[in-house]
Structures are given as C-alpha cells and as structure tokens.
C-alpha cells in the first residue's frame, strides 16, 4: 500500500494508526499480565482479579479494552463472564519482544523474559 505523503511503498497513515492503537492496548503491564493468565485457557473475571492482585474495576476495564481491540472473546454463564484469547497472535508478538529483551539483557541476567 502506498503512503499518501510519498510514492514510497509502505502503510497509509490510517493503517499505521491502527497498528499504533494495537500497540497501545498491549503497552500496559496489567494487560500483559492478564493475557499471560489467559495463556492457560478461559478464565472468569473473578479468577483474573485473584490471579492479578488488581481490583475488579481495574481488571474489568482492561478486559473491555482488550475485548474491544479484538484480542479477547467472552461469554456469559449466569452471572459469570468468561474471557479467552481470540487469537494466539499476541503470544507470537510477545515472544519476539521477550526474545529481543532477553538477548539485550543476556550479560546482565537481571530480568527473566521467558514466557
């Protein structure tokens, strides 16, 4: 796709904004921790609150943002709401980033970036 401002190949400003929006969704550690919890499968909001140590309102806000971004799917069963990953793409991206951070950190060994 050509950019509007130049004849070079690349994404349009609109496409770049959509990519940036997805990175903003993924750019919060609480959301990443919730995604990490969902790696093992579907969980209720209550289970995610307990696992994350965050408040229910905070967890619900983050889950809604990720749901609206298309990262999660959800279903209701009675009064419980279950969330699960809609697409494993997020883990491929996280593995790329964590691999880069691990390589950069290799000599320091301060933080474990393995998933």
Wavefront OBJ file of the C-alpha trace (Angstrom):
o trace
v 0.000 0.000 0.000
v 1.400 3.433 -0.868
v 1.547 6.216 1.649
v -0.435 9.347 0.957
v 2.542 11.638 1.518
v 5.078 9.908 -0.700
v 5.416 7.476 -3.553
v 7.349 5.008 -1.357
v 5.883 1.637 -0.542
v 4.528 1.432 2.963
v 1.403 1.610 5.037
v -1.001 4.510 4.896
v -1.381 6.841 7.855
v -4.718 5.168 8.608
v -3.116 1.703 8.668
v -0.240 2.943 10.842
v -2.734 4.423 13.318
v -4.483 1.040 13.605
v -1.133 -0.655 14.281
v -0.234 2.009 16.851
v -3.620 1.543 18.509
v -2.960 -2.194 18.945
v 0.476 -1.471 20.439
v -1.148 0.987 22.869
v -3.529 -1.756 24.007
v -0.561 -4.079 24.546
v 1.551 -1.342 26.149
v 0.224 -1.751 29.702
v 1.799 -4.281 32.072
v -1.522 -5.148 33.751
v -2.999 -6.110 30.382
v 0.043 -8.210 29.582
v -0.290 -9.982 32.926
v -3.968 -10.718 32.182
v -3.048 -12.062 28.745
v -0.396 -14.221 30.388
v -3.043 -15.637 32.735
v -5.262 -16.419 29.754
v -2.473 -18.437 28.095
v -3.665 -21.468 30.061
v -7.262 -21.066 28.894
v -10.566 -19.408 29.609
v -10.974 -17.672 32.970
v -13.667 -15.723 34.783
v -13.238 -12.093 35.748
v -13.032 -13.217 39.394
v -10.225 -15.663 38.633
v -8.328 -12.929 36.790
v -8.842 -10.499 39.683
v -7.438 -13.060 42.120
v -4.506 -14.026 39.896
v -3.541 -10.447 39.061
v -3.958 -8.893 42.502
v -5.724 -5.953 40.828
v -9.143 -4.649 41.757
v -12.257 -5.874 39.968
v -12.944 -2.478 38.359
v -9.396 -2.254 37.011
v -9.428 -5.801 35.623
v -12.836 -5.262 34.014
v -11.625 -2.029 32.383
v -8.549 -3.740 30.935
v -10.548 -6.753 29.742
v -13.045 -4.469 27.982
v -10.232 -2.622 26.207
v -8.706 -5.893 25.011
v -12.118 -7.242 24.012
v -12.884 -4.072 22.034
v -9.471 -4.369 20.339
v -10.360 -7.880 19.174
v -7.807 -9.690 21.337
v -10.333 -11.477 23.552
v -13.678 -13.176 23.244
v -16.123 -13.572 26.105
v -19.200 -15.481 27.090
v -21.674 -15.197 29.935
v -22.793 -18.093 32.048
v -25.295 -16.930 34.619
v -23.674 -14.043 36.450
v -20.129 -15.067 35.491
v -18.284 -13.682 32.473
v -15.565 -15.862 30.944
v -12.744 -14.452 28.828
v -10.401 -16.259 26.475
v -7.899 -15.345 23.813
v -9.425 -14.782 20.434
v -6.116 -15.239 18.619
v -2.718 -16.547 19.760
v -1.000 -13.855 17.668
v -0.382 -11.819 20.796
v 1.923 -14.526 22.163
v 3.953 -14.640 18.964
v 4.448 -10.894 19.279
v 5.324 -11.162 22.974
v 7.820 -13.938 22.239
v 9.530 -11.713 19.659
v 9.747 -8.802 22.085
v 10.821 -11.002 25.011
v 13.450 -12.680 22.832
v 14.877 -9.286 21.914
v 14.872 -8.140 25.547
v 16.462 -11.406 26.696
v 19.218 -11.054 24.103
v 19.876 -7.459 25.163
v 19.821 -8.452 28.836
v 21.909 -11.606 28.420
v 25.051 -10.292 30.092
v 23.189 -8.614 32.958
v 20.844 -11.502 33.881
v 18.654 -9.111 35.877
v 15.220 -9.942 34.457
v 13.771 -13.214 33.170
v 11.814 -12.520 29.965
v 10.824 -16.110 29.215
v 7.127 -16.748 28.671
l 1 2 3 4 5 6 7 8 9 10 11 12 13 14 15 16 17 18 19 20 21 22 23 24 25 26 27 28 29 30 31 32 33 34 35 36 37 38 39 40 41 42 43 44 45 46 47 48 49 50 51 52 53 54 55 56 57 58 59 60 61 62 63 64 65 66 67 68 69 70 71 72 73 74 75 76 77 78 79 80 81 82 83 84 85 86 87 88 89 90 91 92 93 94 95 96 97 98 99 100 101 102 103 104 105 106 107 108 109 110 111 112 113 114 115
